[in-house]
């Protein structure tokens, strides 16, 4: 089972279970509130927006549609798209692949992808597709797990070790059983590392080679209360390791 199949058929079901109680209540995290506010400040109301890996549409696409935007969405999971249509029928969403978006060129004022790039096997191909479907002068916005951050790197290394060592596999088996009993998170029976952080310098260099200069916003820690004043533009690559998550903003 590859990462795409796992996310489509396994992870999506577990995510639905863990998030079920939150679908219709405005209790989303400060990080999501910041992202919604950021989009509303920079993209004119009434614009056509595309959310890549839209999931159920909640909370970001749902909030933006209700704020006056024409929101479209694509996700690899048919079940998540079904729920998205149920939650907000005004969102025009469909099943699709982030690495092969089935939309015309230059179709959207802004294209964004949050909480999801670490599931894509080929992130640069997904970025190319987001740029392609966005109008000249429009925005492409996405976040990444920062592979240079010590906490993110340690988490990733732990998941890799769990897939190759006997002790790690036993521990992961126990964790999977607890996950099912407590209905928290996503069990990984196939010992597949499906969340892969990205090295920001490689993403930035890739964008610059294609004549795009990204603005970068650093998020020190996304869990818990988020102090908006702590969201800043790193001044140099050497400072990037401080941030667990980075938001990349590209003007096409």
LINDA-V205253 format. One record per backbone hydrogen bond with DSSP energy under -0.5 kcal/mol. CO is the residue of the C=O (numbers start at 1). NH is the residue of the N-H. E is the energy in kcal/mol with one decimal. If there is no record, write none. Layout:
co = {CO;CO}
nh = {NH;NH}
e = {E;E}
This chain:
co = {2;3;4;5;6;6;7;10;11;12;13;14;15;16;17;19;20;22;25;29;30;31;32;33;34;35;36;37;38;39;39;44;47;47;48;48;49;50;50;51;51;54;57;59;60;61;62;63;64;65;68;69;70;71;72;73;74;74;75;76;77;78;79;80;81;82;83;84;88;90;91;92;94;97;100;101;104;108;109;110;111;112;113;116;117;118;122;123;124;125;126;127;128;129;131;132;133;133;135;138;139;140;141;142;144;145;145;146;149;150;151;152;153;154;155;156;157;158;159;160;160;161;161;165;166;167;168;169;170;171;172;173;174;175;176;177;178;179;179;188;192;194;195;198;198;199;199;200;201;202;203;204;205;206;207;207;208;212;215;217;218;218;219;219;220;225;226;227;228;230;232;232;236;237;239;240;244;245;246;246;247;247;248;248;249;250;250}
nh = {6;7;8;9;10;11;12;14;15;16;17;18;19;20;20;22;23;25;27;33;34;35;36;37;38;39;40;41;42;42;43;47;49;70;109;110;72;52;112;54;74;57;62;63;64;65;66;67;69;68;46;71;49;92;51;94;53;54;96;78;81;82;83;84;85;86;87;88;91;92;93;73;75;100;97;103;107;135;139;50;141;52;143;119;120;196;126;127;128;129;130;131;132;133;134;106;107;108;138;252;111;250;113;248;246;147;198;149;153;154;155;156;157;158;159;160;161;162;163;163;164;164;165;169;170;171;172;173;174;175;176;177;178;179;180;181;182;183;184;191;194;196;197;147;200;202;203;204;205;206;207;208;209;210;210;212;211;214;249;247;220;232;244;245;244;227;228;230;231;232;218;234;239;240;242;243;146;219;144;248;217;249;142;250;215;140;252}
e = {-2.3;-2.7;-2.4;-2.8;-2.5;-2.6;-1.5;-1.8;-2.7;-2.0;-1.9;-2.3;-1.7;-0.9;-0.6;-2.4;-1.0;-1.1;-2.3;-2.0;-2.6;-2.1;-2.4;-2.5;-2.8;-2.3;-2.4;-1.8;-1.0;-0.6;-1.8;-1.6;-0.6;-2.4;-1.9;-1.4;-2.8;-0.6;-2.7;-0.5;-2.0;-2.2;-2.9;-2.5;-2.4;-2.5;-1.9;-1.0;-2.0;-1.4;-0.8;-0.9;-3.2;-2.3;-2.5;-2.0;-1.9;-1.8;-2.2;-0.6;-1.8;-2.2;-2.0;-2.4;-2.3;-1.4;-2.8;-2.5;-1.9;-0.5;-1.1;-1.9;-1.5;-1.9;-0.5;-1.3;-0.6;-3.3;-1.7;-2.0;-2.3;-2.8;-1.4;-2.4;-1.4;-2.3;-1.7;-2.5;-2.4;-1.9;-2.2;-2.5;-2.4;-1.9;-0.9;-2.6;-1.8;-2.2;-2.4;-2.7;-2.5;-2.9;-2.0;-3.4;-1.9;-0.8;-2.5;-1.6;-2.8;-2.3;-2.0;-2.3;-2.5;-2.1;-1.9;-2.1;-2.3;-1.9;-0.8;-0.9;-0.6;-0.9;-1.9;-2.2;-2.2;-2.5;-2.3;-2.1;-2.2;-2.4;-2.6;-2.1;-2.2;-2.4;-2.2;-2.3;-2.6;-1.0;-1.7;-1.1;-1.1;-0.6;-0.5;-2.7;-0.7;-0.9;-1.4;-2.9;-2.4;-1.8;-2.3;-2.6;-2.2;-1.0;-0.5;-2.3;-1.9;-0.6;-2.9;-2.9;-0.6;-1.1;-1.0;-1.9;-0.7;-0.6;-0.8;-2.4;-1.6;-0.7;-3.5;-0.7;-1.8;-1.7;-1.5;-1.9;-2.6;-2.9;-2.3;-0.6;-2.7;-0.5;-2.0;-0.5;-3.0;-2.5;-0.7}
